[in-house]
Amino acid sequence: MGQPLRPFGTACWLTCHTVLTDRQIARYTGLPEEAVRGIRQDGPPPGTVGLDPVAIGILTLAEIDRCAADPAADLRPAESGSQHMPGAARAV
C-alpha cells in the first residue's frame, strides 16, 4: 500500500475526527506510532494542516467505520483507483 501524499496532515485529520487507534493511523500513514501519539497528545506540528482523506477519495467512511469497530484491522485505501495528485500536477 502506498502512503498518503501528506502523512502528517492525514494523521492530524484522522486523530481529530475518528476513534481509530494510534497504531491503525501509524500503519496507514507510514508514520511512527510515537509520532501519531504525539499528534493526539500535543496537537499537530506547527504549520501542519489536517487533510481529509475522505474528501479527496483515498479513504471511505465505511472503511473508517470498519476499522473503528475492529482495533486490530488495518485501513485500506479506497478502491476508486484515483490517487491524490496536487492541482498543479493535474493541470499539466
PyMOL commands that set and color helices and strands:
alter all, ss='L'
color gray80, all
select helices_A, chain A and resi 7-17+22-29+33-42+61-69+87-90
alter helices_A, ss='H'
color red, helices_A
deselect
rebuild
show_as cartoon
